[in-house]
Amino acid sequence: MEKRTFGRMGRTVGVVGLGAWQLGADWGDVSEADAHETLQAAVDAGVTFIDTADVYGDGRSEQIIGSFITDKPQLTVATKMGRRVAQEFDNYNLDNFRAWNDRSRANLGVDTLDLVQLHCPPTAVFSSEAVYDALDTMVEEKRIKAYGVSVEKVDEALAAIARPGTASVQIILNAFRLKPLERVLPAATAAGVGIIARVPLASGLLSGRYDEHTTFAADDHRNYNRHGESFDVGETFSGVDFATGLEAVRRLRPLVPEGFTMAQFALRWVLDQAGVTVVIPGARNPGQAQGNAAVAGLPPLSDEVQAGVRAVYDELIRSQVHDKW
């Protein structure tokens, strides 16, 4: 698998990683055995970067990964912190960071975490000197090797990139969310900050497997968070109305090259954007993990196809999402 480097972290990873939210909760039931098989399939296919969070299944995702990585030093595991408390600025302090860090290190079974990201905190957090000082202290204490941020908004990403200790920015980037291409990716490239592209399939919409009759389980965020009832609506279907997303996929489908699935087309589009370090599609079974990883071996999309994606975005999607995030 092609590898790319987090410049400020000095760590190289395979361009296709694995997002482990599905292995914790909120996507329907995934057994621990199925989770281990999915992780193994991903690693066998060349994946070396796994992204999780302390809030996924209230630690279940971290625990499953921790039991899997004991003899796999080639893997880089990124976790996130901050969403287990009220989203108030004052909660983002060194004492809480240490407590959250202790819990994640125990869940993952390691002394030092590879990468810890602030998990979409309040916007004011991204401009706080005290917050970055606390994160630097965590590095000095060898609790973490590096830190980054997971953001909802472009301006949050730019604020974090401007800080010299920020190693990575995780941001929603897919064929339905083009705004990061304008300023975030160029700024990250110039600064040596890695870009982790999340929600690359728009919560499965860009897999092409859904239609007007598709339903989701009660404990699946694609059911209970369609209007942002539990967290930012941009995390569910990238903030795009479900019916609009289905129509956009129908228009994109003729652009899919021979030999690509719809999902692989969407992932390849992300990888083709200059500045992306790793894309982190989720997977609930080995077949999905293998299919995602295979994208690294597929050829880049043509300029004509890239223009076609932008045309669909401009016509159907832009008005719903571009000015919100």
DOVOTOR-976766 format. One record per residue (C-alpha): residue in three letters; x, y, z; chain. Coordinates in Angstrom, 2 decimals, m for minus. Layout:
N
['ALA',[X,Y,Z],'A']
...
END
This chain:
325
['MET',[0.00,0.00,0.00],'A']
['GLU',[1.16,3.53,m0.77],'A']
['LYS',[2.36,5.36,2.33],'A']
['ARG',[2.26,9.02,3.27],'A']
['THR',[3.89,10.90,6.14],'A']
['PHE',[2.59,13.09,8.94],'A']
['GLY',[5.25,15.77,8.57],'A']
['ARG',[5.30,17.15,12.11],'A']
['MET',[4.95,13.69,13.65],'A']
['GLY',[7.52,12.02,11.44],'A']
['ARG',[5.35,8.93,11.12],'A']
['THR',[4.45,7.19,7.86],'A']
['VAL',[1.17,5.32,7.41],'A']
['GLY',[m0.73,3.51,4.68],'A']
['VAL',[m2.98,5.90,2.76],'A']
['VAL',[m6.11,3.89,3.61],'A']
['GLY',[m6.71,3.49,7.33],'A']
['LEU',[m9.59,2.13,9.36],'A']
['GLY',[m12.13,4.21,11.25],'A']
['ALA',[m13.23,2.21,14.31],'A']
['TRP',[m16.42,4.01,15.34],'A']
['GLN',[m18.40,1.10,13.89],'A']
['LEU',[m16.55,m1.32,16.15],'A']
['GLY',[m17.74,0.51,19.26],'A']
['ALA',[m21.34,1.63,18.82],'A']
['ASP',[m23.88,3.70,16.90],'A']
['TRP',[m23.83,1.66,13.68],'A']
['GLY',[m25.82,m1.37,14.77],'A']
['ASP',[m24.40,m4.37,16.61],'A']
['VAL',[m20.88,m5.63,15.85],'A']
['SER',[m19.65,m8.52,17.99],'A']
['GLU',[m16.13,m8.55,19.42],'A']
['ALA',[m15.26,m11.56,17.25],'A']
['ASP',[m16.48,m9.76,14.12],'A']
['ALA',[m14.53,m6.67,15.16],'A']
['HIS',[m11.30,m8.68,15.49],'A']
['GLU',[m11.86,m10.30,12.10],'A']
['THR',[m12.42,m6.89,10.56],'A']
['LEU',[m9.26,m5.49,12.12],'A']
['GLN',[m7.23,m8.48,10.97],'A']
['ALA',[m8.58,m8.22,7.43],'A']
['ALA',[m7.63,m4.55,7.33],'A']
['VAL',[m4.10,m5.18,8.56],'A']
['ASP',[m3.66,m8.10,6.15],'A']
['ALA',[m4.63,m5.71,3.34],'A']
['GLY',[m1.95,m3.20,4.30],'A']
['VAL',[m3.74,m0.88,6.74],'A']
['THR',[m1.37,0.57,9.35],'A']
['PHE',[m3.48,3.42,10.77],'A']
['ILE',[m6.51,2.90,13.04],'A']
['ASP',[m8.63,5.76,14.35],'A']
['THR',[m10.85,5.45,17.42],'A']
['ALA',[m12.15,7.55,20.33],'A']
['ASP',[m12.78,7.15,24.04],'A']
['VAL',[m16.48,7.79,23.47],'A']
['TYR',[m17.05,5.05,20.86],'A']
['GLY',[m19.08,2.56,22.83],'A']
['ASP',[m17.86,4.36,25.98],'A']
['GLY',[m14.45,2.77,25.53],'A']
['ARG',[m15.48,m0.48,23.82],'A']
['SER',[m13.78,0.42,20.54],'A']
['GLU',[m10.51,1.27,22.34],'A']
['GLN',[m10.67,m1.96,24.37],'A']
['ILE',[m11.21,m4.11,21.28],'A']
['ILE',[m8.33,m2.42,19.50],'A']
['GLY',[m6.16,m2.74,22.59],'A']
['SER',[m6.68,m6.49,22.69],'A']
['PHE',[m5.77,m6.67,18.99],'A']
['ILE',[m2.58,m4.61,18.80],'A']
['THR',[m0.48,m6.31,21.48],'A']
['ASP',[1.92,m7.90,18.96],'A']
['LYS',[1.60,m5.39,16.10],'A']
['PRO',[4.13,m2.57,16.58],'A']
['GLN',[3.74,m1.53,12.93],'A']
['LEU',[0.33,m0.02,13.66],'A']
['THR',[m0.37,3.60,14.50],'A']
['VAL',[m3.44,4.04,16.68],'A']
['ALA',[m5.04,7.45,17.01],'A']
['THR',[m7.69,8.08,19.61],'A']
['LYS',[m9.72,11.13,20.62],'A']
['MET',[m10.81,12.74,23.86],'A']
['GLY',[m13.24,15.33,25.13],'A']
['ARG',[m16.74,14.14,24.25],'A']
['ARG',[m17.48,12.33,27.50],'A']
['VAL',[m18.23,15.58,29.35],'A']
['ALA',[m20.42,18.61,28.81],'A']
['GLN',[m19.11,20.60,25.85],'A']
['GLU',[m17.96,23.60,27.85],'A']
['PHE',[m14.69,25.43,27.39],'A']
['ASP',[m13.64,25.09,31.03],'A']
['ASN',[m13.65,21.28,30.80],'A']
['TYR',[m10.66,21.38,28.45],'A']
['ASN',[m7.89,21.56,31.04],'A']
['LEU',[m4.79,19.57,31.98],'A']
['ASP',[m6.38,17.71,34.90],'A']
['ASN',[m9.16,16.40,32.68],'A']
['PHE',[m6.73,15.64,29.86],'A']
['ARG',[m4.67,13.48,32.23],'A']
['ALA',[m7.74,11.64,33.48],'A']
['TRP',[m9.03,11.00,29.96],'A']
['ASN',[m5.55,9.93,28.91],'A']
['ASP',[m5.27,7.47,31.81],'A']
['ARG',[m8.52,5.84,30.73],'A']
['SER',[m7.53,5.56,27.06],'A']
['ARG',[m4.09,4.19,27.89],'A']
['ALA',[m5.72,1.53,30.07],'A']
['ASN',[m8.28,0.69,27.38],'A']
['LEU',[m5.61,0.39,24.69],'A']
['GLY',[m3.08,m1.31,26.96],'A']
['VAL',[m0.19,1.06,26.22],'A']
['ASP',[1.96,3.45,28.25],'A']
['THR',[2.13,6.12,25.56],'A']
['LEU',[m0.56,6.87,22.99],'A']
['ASP',[0.58,7.41,19.40],'A']
['LEU',[m1.77,10.29,18.63],'A']
['VAL',[m4.50,11.93,20.70],'A']
['GLN',[m6.97,14.30,19.07],'A']
['LEU',[m9.33,16.79,20.67],'A']
['HIS',[m12.71,15.44,19.64],'A']
['CYS',[m14.61,18.31,18.00],'A']
['PRO',[m14.54,20.56,21.09],'A']
['PRO',[m16.17,24.00,21.38],'A']
['THR',[m14.74,26.42,18.83],'A']
['ALA',[m13.05,28.58,21.48],'A']
['VAL',[m10.83,25.65,22.47],'A']
['PHE',[m8.92,25.83,19.20],'A']
['SER',[m7.61,29.32,20.00],'A']
['SER',[m6.66,28.73,23.65],'A']
['GLU',[m2.98,29.01,24.61],'A']
['ALA',[m3.68,27.09,27.82],'A']
['VAL',[m5.13,24.13,25.89],'A']
['TYR',[m2.06,23.79,23.68],'A']
['ASP',[0.24,24.24,26.69],'A']
['ALA',[m1.60,21.35,28.38],'A']
['LEU',[m1.23,19.18,25.29],'A']
['ASP',[2.48,20.00,25.11],'A']
['THR',[2.76,18.97,28.76],'A']
['MET',[1.18,15.62,27.90],'A']
['VAL',[3.90,15.07,25.29],'A']
['GLU',[6.61,16.06,27.77],'A']
['GLU',[5.20,13.58,30.28],'A']
['LYS',[5.37,10.86,27.60],'A']
['ARG',[1.67,10.19,27.93],'A']
['ILE',[1.27,10.87,24.21],'A']
['LYS',[3.70,10.97,21.30],'A']
['ALA',[1.77,13.62,19.39],'A']
['TYR',[m1.52,15.48,19.37],'A']
['GLY',[m3.98,16.74,16.82],'A']
['VAL',[m7.55,17.92,16.49],'A']
['SER',[m10.77,16.65,15.00],'A']
['VAL',[m12.87,19.53,13.73],'A']
['GLU',[m16.27,20.34,12.36],'A']
['LYS',[m15.42,23.69,10.77],'A']
['VAL',[m12.81,24.95,8.37],'A']
['ASP',[m11.90,27.89,10.62],'A']
['GLU',[m11.26,25.50,13.52],'A']
['ALA',[m8.85,23.53,11.36],'A']
['LEU',[m6.98,26.67,10.31],'A']
['ALA',[m6.62,27.80,13.94],'A']
['ALA',[m5.11,24.46,14.91],'A']
['ILE',[m2.78,24.30,11.91],'A']
['ALA',[m1.30,27.64,12.98],'A']
['ARG',[m0.10,26.07,16.27],'A']
['PRO',[3.42,24.59,16.03],'A']
['GLY',[2.62,21.46,18.04],'A']
['THR',[m0.39,20.31,16.05],'A']
['ALA',[0.52,17.12,14.18],'A']
['SER',[m2.80,16.37,12.50],'A']
['VAL',[m6.23,17.66,11.60],'A']
['GLN',[m9.11,15.28,11.15],'A']
['ILE',[m11.88,16.74,9.00],'A']
['ILE',[m14.88,15.58,7.00],'A']
['LEU',[m13.82,15.36,3.37],'A']
['ASN',[m15.76,13.58,0.66],'A']
['ALA',[m17.53,14.24,m2.64],'A']
['PHE',[m20.31,15.94,m0.64],'A']
['ARG',[m17.94,18.14,1.43],'A']
['LEU',[m15.51,20.05,m0.80],'A']
['LYS',[m14.92,23.17,1.28],'A']
['PRO',[m11.69,21.89,2.96],'A']
['LEU',[m10.04,21.84,m0.47],'A']
['GLU',[m10.06,25.63,m0.64],'A']
['ARG',[m7.92,26.56,2.39],'A']
['VAL',[m7.44,23.73,4.86],'A']
['LEU',[m5.53,21.26,2.71],'A']
['PRO',[m3.15,23.88,1.26],'A']
['ALA',[m2.46,25.29,4.74],'A']
['ALA',[m1.84,21.84,6.19],'A']
['THR',[0.53,20.94,3.37],'A']
['ALA',[2.51,24.13,3.86],'A']
['ALA',[2.78,23.53,7.62],'A']
['GLY',[3.55,19.81,7.49],'A']
['VAL',[0.32,18.93,9.30],'A']
['GLY',[m1.26,15.61,8.43],'A']
['ILE',[m4.83,15.49,7.14],'A']
['ILE',[m7.01,12.60,8.30],'A']
['ALA',[m10.08,12.48,6.05],'A']
['ARG',[m13.09,11.18,7.92],'A']
['VAL',[m16.67,10.33,6.85],'A']
['PRO',[m15.35,9.65,3.33],'A']
['LEU',[m18.48,7.72,2.32],'A']
['ALA',[m20.93,10.23,3.86],'A']
['SER',[m22.14,7.65,6.41],'A']
['GLY',[m22.53,5.07,3.65],'A']
['LEU',[m24.47,7.22,1.19],'A']
['LEU',[m21.54,7.25,m1.21],'A']
['SER',[m21.33,3.46,m1.11],'A']
['GLY',[m24.31,3.42,m3.46],'A']
['ARG',[m26.04,0.71,m1.39],'A']
['TYR',[m28.96,2.80,m0.14],'A']
['ASP',[m32.26,3.82,m1.66],'A']
['GLU',[m35.54,5.39,m0.55],'A']
['HIS',[m36.54,2.15,1.18],'A']
['THR',[m33.38,1.75,3.29],'A']
['THR',[m33.94,1.72,7.05],'A']
['PHE',[m31.48,1.83,9.95],'A']
['ALA',[m31.54,0.32,13.44],'A']
['ALA',[m32.76,2.37,16.37],'A']
['ASP',[m29.22,2.55,17.82],'A']
['ASP',[m27.71,3.67,14.48],'A']
['HIS',[m26.90,7.39,14.26],'A']
['ARG',[m28.21,7.39,10.68],'A']
['ASN',[m31.59,6.93,12.32],'A']
['TYR',[m31.44,8.98,15.51],'A']
['ASN',[m29.18,11.89,14.44],'A']
['ARG',[m30.52,12.86,11.03],'A']
['HIS',[m31.36,16.34,12.27],'A']
['GLY',[m28.53,16.71,14.77],'A']
['GLU',[m30.51,15.47,17.76],'A']
['SER',[m27.44,13.97,19.51],'A']
['PHE',[m24.36,15.60,17.93],'A']
['ASP',[m23.40,17.74,14.95],'A']
['VAL',[m25.65,16.84,12.03],'A']
['GLY',[m22.64,17.10,9.72],'A']
['GLU',[m21.44,13.75,11.08],'A']
['THR',[m24.53,11.99,9.69],'A']
['PHE',[m24.67,11.79,5.89],'A']
['SER',[m22.23,14.75,5.95],'A']
['GLY',[m25.16,17.03,6.73],'A']
['VAL',[m26.81,16.31,3.38],'A']
['ASP',[m30.53,15.59,3.21],'A']
['PHE',[m30.92,11.84,2.61],'A']
['ALA',[m33.09,12.20,m0.51],'A']
['THR',[m30.70,14.76,m2.00],'A']
['GLY',[m27.78,12.47,m1.29],'A']
['LEU',[m29.47,9.59,m3.10],'A']
['GLU',[m30.04,11.77,m6.16],'A']
['ALA',[m26.42,12.96,m6.08],'A']
['VAL',[m25.18,9.37,m5.99],'A']
['ARG',[m27.34,8.53,m9.01],'A']
['ARG',[m25.69,11.38,m10.90],'A']
['LEU',[m22.21,10.37,m9.80],'A']
['ARG',[m22.61,6.71,m10.74],'A']
['PRO',[m21.94,7.21,m14.49],'A']
['LEU',[m18.55,8.72,m13.55],'A']
['VAL',[m17.38,5.53,m11.81],'A']
['PRO',[m14.56,3.94,m13.87],'A']
['GLU',[m14.70,0.30,m14.87],'A']
['GLY',[m13.32,m1.93,m12.14],'A']
['PHE',[m14.33,0.40,m9.28],'A']
['THR',[m17.22,m0.04,m6.90],'A']
['MET',[m19.13,3.11,m6.01],'A']
['ALA',[m17.51,3.11,m2.56],'A']
['GLN',[m14.03,2.71,m4.03],'A']
['PHE',[m14.72,5.58,m6.41],'A']
['ALA',[m15.64,7.81,m3.46],'A']
['LEU',[m12.53,6.78,m1.50],'A']
['ARG',[m10.24,7.23,m4.51],'A']
['TRP',[m11.63,10.74,m4.93],'A']
['VAL',[m10.50,11.57,m1.39],'A']
['LEU',[m7.03,10.10,m1.90],'A']
['ASP',[m6.58,12.14,m5.08],'A']
['GLN',[m6.89,15.44,m3.21],'A']
['ALA',[m3.49,17.05,m2.62],'A']
['GLY',[m2.67,17.22,1.09],'A']
['VAL',[m4.59,14.16,2.28],'A']
['THR',[m2.41,11.90,4.45],'A']
['VAL',[m4.85,9.08,5.21],'A']
['VAL',[m8.52,8.35,4.66],'A']
['ILE',[m10.34,6.43,7.41],'A']
['PRO',[m13.43,4.62,6.12],'A']
['GLY',[m15.21,2.48,8.66],'A']
['ALA',[m15.93,m1.20,8.21],'A']
['ARG',[m18.22,m3.61,10.01],'A']
['ASN',[m16.93,m6.81,8.43],'A']
['PRO',[m13.78,m8.16,6.73],'A']
['GLY',[m15.15,m7.76,3.22],'A']
['GLN',[m15.71,m4.04,3.69],'A']
['ALA',[m12.24,m3.62,5.16],'A']
['GLN',[m10.62,m5.43,2.25],'A']
['GLY',[m12.62,m3.53,m0.35],'A']
['ASN',[m11.66,m0.21,1.23],'A']
['ALA',[m7.97,m1.07,1.41],'A']
['ALA',[m7.94,m2.14,m2.24],'A']
['VAL',[m8.55,1.49,m3.24],'A']
['ALA',[m4.87,2.22,m2.65],'A']
['GLY',[m4.06,0.06,m5.67],'A']
['LEU',[m6.57,1.70,m8.02],'A']
['PRO',[m5.49,4.45,m10.45],'A']
['PRO',[m6.23,8.13,m9.80],'A']
['LEU',[m9.41,9.55,m11.25],'A']
['SER',[m9.18,11.64,m14.40],'A']
['ASP',[m9.52,15.42,m14.51],'A']
['GLU',[m12.81,14.93,m16.35],'A']
['VAL',[m14.19,12.78,m13.54],'A']
['GLN',[m12.96,15.26,m10.93],'A']
['ALA',[m14.81,18.02,m12.77],'A']
['GLY',[m17.93,15.87,m12.87],'A']
['VAL',[m17.84,15.41,m9.09],'A']
['ARG',[m17.58,19.15,m8.59],'A']
['ALA',[m20.47,19.78,m10.97],'A']
['VAL',[m22.76,17.49,m8.97],'A']
['TYR',[m21.63,19.16,m5.76],'A']
['ASP',[m22.26,22.65,m7.11],'A']
['GLU',[m25.71,21.77,m8.41],'A']
['LEU',[m27.13,19.63,m5.61],'A']
['ILE',[m25.00,19.79,m2.46],'A']
['ARG',[m23.26,23.13,m2.09],'A']
['SER',[m26.32,25.08,m0.92],'A']
['GLN',[m26.94,22.58,1.92],'A']
['VAL',[m23.45,22.35,3.41],'A']
['HIS',[m20.85,24.78,2.11],'A']
['ASP',[m21.53,27.71,4.42],'A']
['LYS',[m22.26,25.65,7.55],'A']
['TRP',[m18.89,24.04,8.17],'A']
END
